[in-house]
Amino acid sequence: MESKEVKIVIDGREYPCRVTMGALMRYNDVTGKEASEIASNDMRSLVTFIWCCTVSACRHDRIEFEMSLEDFADSLSPAQLSGFYSNVGTSEKKTVSSPA
């Protein structure tokens, strides 16, 4: 079964972002925690997980993505954060971008 993909728009550029086994492993490597342990009010973990999903999807799709976690967090809006988590469980692809 294919993971649901959300497109994240950062600085006007669209990147794939999806939950994969690689993203789950990367999250564990970065934080030392399992993604299943993320609390809905833990902003640092929520952003870190989205970054891991983006890094993993870009790596798989051979799309250059060299943004550090901190740069990614600086570029991610609260609406994008909310949009990712509300759309990742849907059956269709979505684009999550900052409000204009």
Stockholm file with secondary structure:
# STOCKHOLM 1.0

chainA/1-100         MESKEVKIVIDGREYPCRVTMGALMRYNDVTGKEASEIASNDMRSLVTFIWCCTVSACRHDRIEFEMSLEDFADSLSPAQLSGFYSNVGTSEKKTVSSPA
#=GR chainA/1-100 SS CCCCEEEEEETTEEEEEECCHHHHHHHHHHHSSCGGGCCTTCHHHHHHHHHHHHHHHHHHHTCCCCCCHHHHHHHCCHHHHHHHHHHTTSSSCEEECCCC
#=GC SS_cons         CCCCEEEEEETTEEEEEECCHHHHHHHHHHHSSCGGGCCTTCHHHHHHHHHHHHHHHHHHHTCCCCCCHHHHHHHCCHHHHHHHHHHTTSSSCEEECCCC
//
